[in-house]
């Protein structure tokens, strides 16, 4: 069993059944043998984007995340002090603070990240798309 961390867009695209989601990611998430994780980093990013009116959801965020995480059997990954301190040692190849914390979580928790963002490839993590 492999452990996968969903990038924010991956979570949203899975829920919305977006054609932008790659076939390989669909297969990974759809395989019940895999352990998929949704990070609270993504919840924070979604909240910011909603407040900036750059993201609209069909239901309120306070329901969207718990309901869809439960329905899809996604584990929820909290933000841990180890994740935060790991960010302090990451090179600045990627400037987005949410992605930097997701990278730190993937490294610390030894997870494969499911993301369309090739900028993540500059770090010591495995990215699948």
ChimeraX attribute file (.defattr): number of C-alpha atoms within 10 A of each C-alpha:
attribute: neighborCount
match mode: 1-to-1
recipient: residues
	/A:1	7
	/A:2	11
	/A:3	16
	/A:4	25
	/A:5	28
	/A:6	25
	/A:7	23
	/A:8	22
	/A:9	17
	/A:10	24
	/A:11	24
	/A:12	19
	/A:13	16
	/A:14	20
	/A:15	15
	/A:16	12
	/A:17	11
	/A:18	11
	/A:19	9
	/A:20	11
	/A:21	19
	/A:22	17
	/A:23	10
	/A:24	12
	/A:25	18
	/A:26	15
	/A:27	11
	/A:28	18
	/A:29	22
	/A:30	13
	/A:31	11
	/A:32	12
	/A:33	11
	/A:34	14
	/A:35	17
	/A:36	26
	/A:37	22
	/A:38	22
	/A:39	22
	/A:40	17
	/A:41	21
	/A:42	22
	/A:43	17
	/A:44	13
	/A:45	15
	/A:46	21
	/A:47	16
	/A:48	13
	/A:49	13
	/A:50	15
	/A:51	11
	/A:52	9
	/A:53	9
	/A:54	10
	/A:55	11
	/A:56	12
	/A:57	11
	/A:58	7
	/A:59	9
	/A:60	10
	/A:61	15
	/A:62	10
	/A:63	10
	/A:64	15
	/A:65	22
	/A:66	13
	/A:67	12
	/A:68	15
	/A:69	18
	/A:70	11
	/A:71	10
	/A:72	15
	/A:73	15
	/A:74	21
	/A:75	15
	/A:76	16
	/A:77	16
	/A:78	12
	/A:79	14
	/A:80	10
	/A:81	8
	/A:82	12
	/A:83	20
	/A:84	15
	/A:85	12
	/A:86	16
	/A:87	17
	/A:88	12
	/A:89	9
	/A:90	15
	/A:91	11
	/A:92	12
	/A:93	12
	/A:94	16
	/A:95	10
	/A:96	9
	/A:97	12
	/A:98	18
	/A:99	19
	/A:100	24
	/A:101	22
	/A:102	25
	/A:103	28
	/A:104	24
	/A:105	25
	/A:106	23
	/A:107	18
	/A:108	14
	/A:109	15
	/A:110	15
	/A:111	21
	/A:112	19
	/A:113	25
	/A:114	25
	/A:115	22
	/A:116	17
	/A:117	13
	/A:118	10
	/A:119	12
	/A:120	19
	/A:121	13
	/A:122	12
	/A:123	17
	/A:124	12
	/A:125	17
	/A:126	18
	/A:127	20
	/A:128	17
	/A:129	16
